[in-house]
């Protein structure tokens, strides 16, 4: 009997992290599973050390859905024990498979996305997100962080001032304002401020880095998503836009504050008990632009997160 499983997942880092618990569930349902993951290029490194994953196929989007044809050509010759497609394409029905599990919008019933994919898999519990950080990623992150940290050791607050969808990015200048406020806050005396992001995220991270000055750690454009995950894992606290890095921080178990504008924080908020949100639309079902989220509100949310999970300052 075939043990080969095809898992077609997202081209977005956040969705790949949200659905990462599926990998453990595959191993439960197909013991000894030999997993092939198909995903977009940015999240592809995320799976290179994931348990049971033998191959990662990168899906680069092409005109006229040519990327699906490319994928079909690579997988049609295999007999699959299971094909899981959270992108809801027809691919699972065009290859030989003993079982097809295909996402459909009927699963969108107001539940958080993690719970939706868990139900899709027929799991009896939520399939919590998981990171698969390997030694290579940790070494790459250390090569960036350690030389900068050596000049002034201290706890790190990781910042992700980026998001790759319109309306999700808190204005870059407010990240600079936030860092200035935190630098002056006694709770963060001696802390280092570390913006994290990909090669294209330099402009929105610049105000935060400039505000941090000598207390900054530049981790923008220094490696792939797994290197960024390893860097975030070095932090004591995380603040970021609604983005893949926010989900990475939550999956790493870091106290995580996600900033939300006109997006559904009740569906896509960071997952886990050590997480919180600051939303321009704090009432479920209401919407406001992320520009309505003030620096003061975010500052207060960071302080609350710190006091709950790091420790309140001693009374004077």
C-alpha positions in Angstrom: 0.0 0.0 0.0 1.3 3.5 -0.9 2.5 5.7 1.9 3.0 8.7 -0.3 1.0 11.8 0.6 0.8 15.0 -1.4 0.1 18.2 0.6 -0.8 21.2 -1.5 -0.6 24.3 0.7 -0.4 28.0 0.3 1.9 30.4 -1.5 1.7 32.6 1.7 3.9 32.1 4.7 1.1 32.8 7.2 -1.3 30.2 5.8 1.5 27.7 5.7 2.2 28.2 9.4 -1.5 28.1 10.3 -1.9 24.8 8.5 1.4 23.3 9.6 -0.3 21.0 12.1 -1.6 19.0 9.2 1.8 17.4 8.9 1.5 15.7 12.3 -2.0 14.6 11.4 -0.8 13.1 8.2 1.7 11.0 10.1 -1.2 9.8 12.4 -3.5 8.9 9.6 -0.8 7.4 7.4 1.9 5.9 9.6 5.3 6.2 7.9 3.9 8.7 5.4 6.3 10.0 2.8 5.2 13.5 2.3 5.5 15.8 -0.8 4.7 19.4 -0.1 3.7 21.8 -2.9 3.7 25.5 -2.0 4.8 28.9 -3.0 8.5 30.0 -3.1 8.5 32.2 0.0 7.3 29.5 2.4 9.2 26.6 0.8 12.2 26.7 3.2 9.7 26.3 6.1 9.2 22.6 5.1 12.7 21.5 4.4 13.2 20.0 7.9 9.6 19.1 8.6 8.9 15.6 9.8 8.1 13.1 7.1 8.7 15.6 4.3 10.7 14.0 1.5 10.3 16.6 -1.2 9.2 20.2 -1.6 7.8 21.4 -4.9 7.8 25.1 -5.5 4.8 26.5 -7.2 5.7 29.7 -9.1 2.5 31.3 -10.3 2.2 31.4 -14.1 -0.3 32.8 -16.6 -3.4 30.8 -17.4 -2.9 28.6 -14.3 0.2 27.1 -15.9 1.7 26.4 -12.4 -1.1 23.8 -11.8 -0.2 22.1 -15.1 3.4 22.0 -14.0 2.5 20.5 -10.7 0.2 17.9 -12.3 3.0 16.8 -14.5 5.3 16.2 -11.5 2.8 14.2 -9.5 0.5 12.4 -12.0 2.8 9.4 -12.2 2.6 8.6 -8.5 0.0 6.6 -6.7 -0.9 8.6 -3.6 -2.3 7.3 -0.4 -3.8 10.8 0.2 -3.9 14.1 -1.5 -4.6 17.1 0.7 -5.2 20.4 -1.0 -6.0 23.4 1.1 -6.1 25.6 -1.9 -9.2 23.9 -3.2 -8.0 23.1 -6.7 -9.2 20.2 -8.9 -5.7 18.6 -8.8 -6.6 15.9 -6.2 -9.2 14.5 -8.6 -6.8 14.4 -11.6 -4.2 12.1 -10.0 -4.4 8.6 -8.6 -5.2 8.8 -4.9 -6.8 6.5 -2.4 -8.3 9.6 -0.6 -8.8 13.2 -1.5 -9.1 15.9 1.1 -9.9 19.2 -0.6 -10.6 22.6 1.0 -14.0 24.1 0.2 -15.4 27.5 1.2 -18.2 25.7 2.9 -15.7 25.2 5.8 -15.7 28.9 6.4 -18.2 29.1 9.2 -16.6 31.8 11.4 -14.1 29.5 13.1 -10.4 30.4 13.3 -8.5 29.1 10.4 -6.6 26.6 12.5 -9.9 25.0 13.5 -11.2 25.0 10.0 -8.2 23.0 8.6 -8.5 20.7 11.6 -12.1 19.9 10.8 -11.1 19.5 7.2 -8.7 16.7 8.3 -11.3 15.1 10.5 -9.1 15.7 13.5 -10.6 15.3 17.0 -8.6 18.3 18.3 -7.2 21.5 16.9 -4.0 20.9 14.9 -1.9 23.6 16.4 0.8 25.3 14.3 4.3 24.1 14.6 7.7 25.3 13.5 10.5 23.1 12.1 13.6 25.2 12.7 16.8 23.3 11.8 20.4 23.8 12.8 21.2 25.6 9.5 18.5 28.3 10.2 19.7 28.7 13.8 23.3 29.2 12.6 22.3 31.7 10.0 20.3 33.7 12.5 23.1 33.6 15.0 25.6 34.9 12.4 23.3 37.9 12.0 22.3 38.5 15.6 25.3 37.6 17.8 27.8 40.2 16.4 25.2 42.9 16.9 24.1 41.7 20.3 27.7 41.4 21.5 28.1 45.2 21.7 25.2 45.5 24.3 23.6 42.2 25.4 20.0 42.4 26.5 16.5 40.9 25.9 15.3 41.3 22.3 11.9 42.6 21.2 11.3 41.5 17.6 9.3 43.8 15.3 7.7 42.9 12.0 6.7 46.2 10.4 5.7 44.5 7.2 2.7 42.8 5.5 2.3 42.0 1.9 -1.4 42.7 1.5 -2.9 46.2 1.1 -4.4 47.6 4.4 -2.4 45.3 6.7 0.7 47.5 7.2 0.7 49.9 10.2 2.3 53.1 8.9 6.1 52.9 9.0 6.6 56.1 10.8 4.5 54.8 13.7 6.9 51.9 14.1 9.6 54.5 14.7 7.3 56.3 17.2 6.6 53.1 19.0 10.4 52.3 19.3 11.0 55.8 20.7 8.3 55.3 23.3 9.6 51.9 24.3 13.2 53.1 24.6 12.0 55.7 27.1 10.0 53.1 29.1 11.8 51.7 32.2 10.4 48.2 31.5 12.5 48.1 28.3 15.8 49.5 29.7 18.6 47.6 28.1 16.4 45.9 25.6 17.4 45.5 21.9 15.0 46.2 19.1 15.1 43.8 16.1 13.1 44.4 13.0 12.7 41.2 11.0 11.6 40.7 7.4 12.5 39.7 3.9 14.7 41.4 1.3 11.9 43.7 0.2 10.9 44.8 3.6 13.7 47.4 4.2 11.6 50.5 3.6 8.9 49.9 6.2 11.5 48.7 8.7 13.8 51.8 8.3 12.0 54.1 10.8 12.1 51.5 13.5 15.8 50.8 12.9 16.6 54.5 12.8 14.7 55.1 16.1 16.5 52.2 17.8 19.9 53.6 16.9 22.7 51.6 18.7 20.1 49.5 20.4 18.8 48.1 17.1 19.5 44.7 15.6 19.1 44.6 11.8 17.6 41.3 10.8 15.8 42.5 7.6 16.6 40.7 4.4 19.3 38.5 6.0 17.9 35.1 5.2 14.8 33.0 4.2 11.7 32.4 6.3 13.3 29.7 8.4 16.2 32.0 9.3 13.7 34.7 10.3 11.9 32.1 12.4 15.1 31.2 14.2 15.8 34.9 14.8 12.3 35.4 16.2 12.9 32.4 18.4 15.7 34.3 20.0 13.4 37.2 21.0 11.6 37.6 24.4 8.7 39.5 22.8 7.2 40.0 19.4 5.1 42.8 17.8 4.1 42.7 14.2 1.5 43.4 11.5 -0.9 40.7 10.5 1.6 38.7 8.6 3.4 35.3 8.3 6.0 36.4 10.8 3.3 37.1 13.4 2.1 33.5 13.0 5.7 32.3 13.2 6.1 34.1 16.5 2.9 32.7 18.0 3.9 29.2 16.9 7.3 29.7 18.6 5.4 30.3 21.8 6.6 33.9 22.1 4.4 36.6 23.7 3.0 37.9 20.5 1.1 41.1 19.7 -0.6 41.2 16.3 -1.7 44.5 14.8 -4.9 44.4 12.7 -6.7 46.8 10.5 -9.7 46.0 8.3 -9.0 42.2 8.5 -10.7 39.5 10.5 -8.6 39.1 13.6 -11.2 36.7 15.0 -10.3 34.3 12.2 -6.6 35.1 11.6 -5.3 36.4 14.9 -2.2 34.9 16.4 -2.8 31.4 17.9 -2.0 30.5 21.4 -2.4 31.6 25.1 0.6 34.0 25.0 -0.9 36.2 22.2 -2.9 39.4 22.0 -4.1 41.8 19.3 -4.3 45.5 18.9 -7.0 46.2 16.3 -8.4 49.3 14.7 -11.6 47.4 14.6 -11.8 45.8 18.1 -15.5 44.9 17.7 -15.9 41.7 15.7 -17.6 42.4 12.4 -16.7 46.1 12.4 -13.9 47.4 10.2 -11.6 50.4 10.3 -8.4 51.3 8.4 -5.2 50.3 10.2 -4.3 54.0 10.2 -6.9 54.4 12.9 -4.7 52.3 15.2 -2.8 54.9 17.3 0.8 54.6 18.6 -0.6 55.1 22.1 -2.9 52.0 21.8 -0.1 49.8 20.5 2.3 51.0 23.2 -0.3 50.2 25.9 -0.9 46.8 24.3 2.9 46.1 24.3 3.1 47.1 28.0 0.2 44.8 28.9 1.8 41.9 27.0 5.1 42.5 28.7 3.6 42.7 32.2 1.6 39.5 31.7 4.4 37.3 30.3 7.7 39.0 31.1 6.9 40.5 34.5 5.6 43.8 35.8 8.1 46.2 37.2 8.8 46.1 41.0 6.8 48.7 42.9 8.8 51.8 43.9 
